């Protein structure tokens, strides 16, 4: 609060009041604005000055709504009254809540940064909005953090835009919950040089879709496990030289074929599934799934998918599906299922 606030601050203080205290369900009259100015800003202003500054804000391009009414004066003349003022925001409360929910359920944004982002989003609404979201802050403060995440995104965005390679260290967690970079066979910290093509979000995490230099396939790396990233001067490898991207990069197809984002060559897989998990199958593999040979309870599905990813998916849904082809994958799932069964047998 200013002890003796300058008059030129009036228009900014009125705008601040509208942003903090109003929306379509919470409107203020000119008198109520005057009361807040006196109480919180130590400014005593008449209603005419408030109206004049409100109109200036509209002239400056701010979206304000108000209602008009006609009042008859003793002289017989009519006077227009303006009331019910409120500020129209860029985001509705529902849109802000959707953005905040996305942050709350993300698995890749460090807690401290996530908390800061939520506070910034709350600042885009008014005082009434904050009271609606404070009870759903359930992010664990002990979640492992990589504070380089947003820097990684910036560098990768620039690299992809400029068709340039990047290098980085790729980290793993140990039982002490600390990240440590991967090492090569000599025990030296390994430096990855990759050709970045796309960033994607899936399963609550960000991934880099790229080609590891000196290899010919597509690889996926979690952005929250990348550290010490550097933008290189060297140009990226032409996608035509990358196996699986020769005819362009189809992101939806890549995501459907790389559930769990393992990476690797995709193969056609047939499996028999209970009909009640069709929605799950479509969620995981997209609408390119082909269904055939249905009966009352089951259906055969055909998908193109990375075999390593399909192996883990088959174990996850093992009670509800049976892998039919390829034979090697069927045998691998069967052996794993038997090993699991043996562990629990009495």
Order of alpha helices (4+ residues) and beta strands (2+ residues): alpha-alpha-alpha-beta-beta-alpha-alpha-alpha-alpha-beta-beta-beta-beta-beta-beta-alpha-beta-alpha-beta-beta-alpha-beta-alpha
